[in-house]
Amino acid sequence: MSDIIVIGGGVAGLSVAARLAPHAHVTVLEAEDNIGYHASGRSAALFEANYGAPTTVTLSEASAEFHHTAHGGYTTPRGLMLVAPGEARGQFDTDLAYLKMHEIPVAEAMRYLPILNPDAVAYAGYHAEAWDLDTDRMLQDFRREIRQNGGALITRARVETIAYDARGWTLRWDDEARRADMVINAAGAWADQIALQAGITPIGLTPLRRSMARIPAPQGRDVSRWPMVIGAGEQWYGKPDAGAWIVSPADEDLAVPHDAWPDDMVLAEGLARYAAMVTAPVDRVIASWAGLRTFSPDRALTIGRDAAVPSFFWVAGQGGYGFQTAPAASQLAADLILGRAPDIDQATVAALSPHRFG
């Protein structure tokens, strides 16, 4: 069996490692104290298969059965609503088609989300095909599969050097060193930095900050059955969260790889856009946080062997779609690594390959 080291203990790295663990000696290296610390731990945790680039949609659709059935299923019905003011009809129509929703009267939308302001909301769309994901349980299940199949997960393992020679790879962290036949780069916002450490040409990943605020349940209502709601043009979104309500300005501010935190002004602007569409004022913020959504240049995921060094494998550029695509993305990665014919069509495989960058 070959030795494979996966760099990154988020959903991308853990899911690929879980797929490979029955077939190889797999070790996952995570720089932080816990798995899923960065983007994976700050996800909106929604499965909406129509969201993202065409290749992302393909991966999401191929992941649906896993999400709904694996280990008893990870999904809970949520629903998705789109709202827009009167001057945003064009953007509303574009978003409605993109998300494959149907338009509903504002009065009906208010039955789903009673805090909507009928004087501000002119158009609404809805579909039920959106689900909350139990992301923590999914991560724990991937970790358990890795360990049950003889794999290892090492936290607080910040890779310091990566060297390649005729015998393979040598990775060093702290006082440890380990050899591997293959390195899988699932390092999220740090994936280009890992590539540079390994002497591999980066692909031009762009980390973008996404902020979130948790506020009390509006007007003290029971929000548990409310849908996720998006403002036209994705200028903000809101979603129930553990008895409270979370609102994001849906920001995409350029960032460097780091432990992200929200910008107070950006949050305030997003909360103001949200508040203009509802009747419940935002009186206070319980907590706030931010994560990095990291995109490839064409905003599609990157999955495949490096063009110059095939034993360096990319699983990067999830861009906020990591959980919803993880089942199919990890299966594709495992198929490519193990030399099996992927279930995903060849055009999509090519569109996801790092070879597309030259």
N, C-alpha and C positions, 0 to 999 in steps of 0.2 A: 504493500500500500504506500502511496506517496504521502509526503508531509506537506501540508498546506497551512500557511499562516494567513489569517484574516485580520486586517487592521481596521478596527472599528466595531464597537459593541452596541451600535444602534440597531434598528430593525433591519437595515440592509445587510449588515454583517452577520447578525445572528441568524436571519432566515437562510442565507446562503450556507452558513456553517452547518445549520441543522440539516439541510438537504445533502450536504457532502459527507457528514460525519459517518454514515454507514459504509462509505466507500473509500475513505482516506483518513489519515491521522490529522485531525484538524485542531488548530489552536487559534483562539480568538484573543487578540490583544486590545484592551480598552484603556485609554489613557486616564480616564476619570475613576472615581471610587466605585461608581455604580454603572450598570448598563443603562442605555437609553437616556443618558444625562442631558444631551444637547437637543437637537431637533426632535428626536423621537419622543423625548419626555415632555415636549411642549407642543405637541400636535393638537389640532382641533378634534381629532379622533372621529372623523366622519368618513363613511364609505359612500361616495357618489361617483358612479362609474362614468358619467358624462363629462367629468371635470378634468381638463388638461389637454395637452397636445394629442393628436391622433394616435401616436404610439402609446401614450399614457392611457388613453381610453381602451386600447386593445389589451394592454396588460391588466387594467382594472376589470374589464369584462371577463378576462380569463381567470381572475382571482375571486370572482363572486362565489363560486361553489365552496371554495375553501373558507371564505369568511362566514358563510351561512351555515356550514356543516362541520368543519373540522373541530375535533375536541368538543363537540356539543354546540359549536357555533360561537362566533364573537360578536354578532350583530344584535341590535335592539332597534325597532322601528323609530324613526325620527321624522322623516319628511323634510322637504326643502321648499322654501318660499322665496320669491323674488318680488321686490316692491320698487316703485319708481314714482317720482313726482310728475306733474303734467308736462313739464318741459323736456322730459327724458324719454319720450315715446320711442325715438329711434334706437337709443341704447337698450331700452327695455325689449324691443322686438329682437334685437341682435342676441341679447342674453337669453331670451325665452327660447329661441331656436337652438342656441349653443347647448343649453342645459336640457333640451327636449322636454320642456314643461308645457303645460296648457294654461292659457289665461283664465283667470277666475274674477268674478266681480269683487270689488273691494269689500262689500258687505260679507261675502263668503270668507274672504281673507281674514276679516276680523273675528270670525268664529274660530279660526285656527290660532290667531294671535290677537287677543282682545285689546292690546295696548296700542294698536295701529291708530294713527291719527287720520280720520277720513278727510280732513281738510288739507292734508299734505300728500297723502298717498292717492295717486290717480289710477295706477295700474298695478295689478298683482298677478303673479303666476305661481303655480304649485305643481309638485308631483310627490308621490309617496315613496319613490324609489331612492331613498337616502336613509342610511342607518348609522347609529352610533356604533363605534368599534370599541371593544374592551382591549385597549392597546397594552395595558400592563399585563393582563393574562396572556396575551399573545407573545409578548417578550419572554415571559417566564416559561411558557410552553416551548418556545424555541430553545431557550437555555437548557431546559430539562432534556430535550431531544439530543442536544449536543453531548451532554454528559452521559446520558444513557448509552450512547453509541461510542463511548470512549474518548470523546473530544474534551478539550480543556478550554476554560475561559479564565483569563488572567486580567484582573483590573489593576489600576495604578501602574500600567505598563506603557509609558510614553516612549515611543520608539525614538532612539537617538541616532542610529546609523542603519542603513540598509545597503548591503554590498552584494554584487552579483559577479560570479565567476563561472568557470566551466562546470563546477560541481553544483551550482545552484545559488541560492540566496542565504545570506547570513544577516540576521537582525539582532541588534543589541538594544537593551533598555536597562536602566539602573546597572546592576552588576550581572545581568543575565545576557546570554547569547544563545541563539537557536538557529539551526539551519532549516531550510525548507526547499522543496522542489518548486513551489509556486507561492506567490504573494497575491492575495486578493485585497485590492484597495477599496475599502468601504468606509473611508474616513470622513465622509460628509463634507463639511466646509473646508476640511483640512486635506482633501484628497489630492489637490494639485501640489501642496507642500510635500506630501508623502511621495508623490511621483518625483519631484525634484531631488529629494533625499536618495531616491533609488536610481538616479541618473536617467529618469524617464522624462520625455517631453510632456509638460502639462497640457491639458486640453482646453484651458481657458474657463474654468469654473468661476461662477459669480455668486458669492453669498449675499443674500438680500434679507434684511431684518424684517420680521413680522412681529408686531406687538399685540398684547392682549390685556384687557382689564376685566377683573371679576367685580361685579356690582351686586348689591342685594337683589333678590327677586323683585321685579317691578311691582310696586303697590302691594307687596307682601303676598302676591298671588302664588298659586301652585303652578310652576312652569314646567313640570315634568313631561307633559304631553305636548308642549309647544314645539313647532318645527324650528329648524335652523332657518334664519332669514338673512337674505343678502340684499344690499342696496344695489340698484342698477349701476353697471360699470364696476362692480365690486369695490365700491368706495367705503364699505363697512360691512360687517356681518355680526349677527348675534346668535347665541345658542345657549340652551340650558346646560348647566354644569353643577352637579351635586347640590341641587336645591337652590343654587344661585343662577346668575345670568352672566355670560361672558360676552364682551363686545370687543371687536378688533377693528382698527382703522384700515385693515387690509393693506398696510404699508409694505412697500418693497424698496426700502432704502439701502443703497450700496453699503456693504460692510466688509471688514476683514474677518478672517476666522478668529473668533473669540467667544467667551462666555457672555452671550448677548444680554443686554438690558434695554428696557423701553425708554424712549424719549418722551418726557412728560408733555411737551407741546404737541407731538404727533398724536399721542393718546387723546389729549384734550380736543384736538381737531376732529379726530375720528368719532369721539363720543358726541361731539356737537352735531356731526352729520347724522348720526343715529338718532339723537334726541329730537331732531327736527321732524322725524317721521313717526314719532310715537307720542302718546299722551302722558307717559310716566317720566318725570324728570329724573336726571341722574344726580342723586344727592351726595353720594360718596362712592369711593372705590375701595373695595375690600383688599384687593391685591392686584399686582400687575407683573407682567413678565414679557420676555421676548425670546424668539428663537431665530435661527438662520435657515432660510429656504435657499438651497444651493442649486443653481441651474447651470447646465451646459449651454454653450453659445446658442443653440437652437431650441432650448428649453425642453428638450426630450431627454429621457434617462440615457445613461451611457453604460452599456453592459457588453463586455467582450474582452478578448485578449488584446493587449497592446500591439500595435502594428510592428514596432521595432523589436520588442522583447515579449514573445508570446507567453512566457511564464509569469508575466505581470498582468493581472486580470483586473479590469475596471468594473466596479459596481457603484456608480456615482451619479450625481446630478438628479437626485430624487425630487428636488424642488417643491417640497411640501406634499408629494404624492407617495411618500415612502411606505406608509402602512397600507394604503389601499391597493398598491401594486405589488407589495412584497411577495405574496404567494406565487404569482406568475413570474415576477422578475427573478426570484431566487431559483425557481424551477428552470427557467431559461439559462441562468448562469451555470447551474449544475449540469444541465444537458450539454452545454458547450464545453465545459471543462472535462466531462466524462466521455465525450465523443459520441453522444447520443443525438438522434434527430429531434430537434425541438418540436413541441406542439404548436408553438407560435409560427406564423407564416414567415417565409424567407424574406419577404420585403420588409417586414417589421424588424426581423433580426438584423438586417443590413442597416436599417434606419437607426437602430440602437447602438450599433457597433462603434467603438472608438475610431475605427478606420475611416469613418466619414469626415473626420477632421483633417485628413490629408496624410 
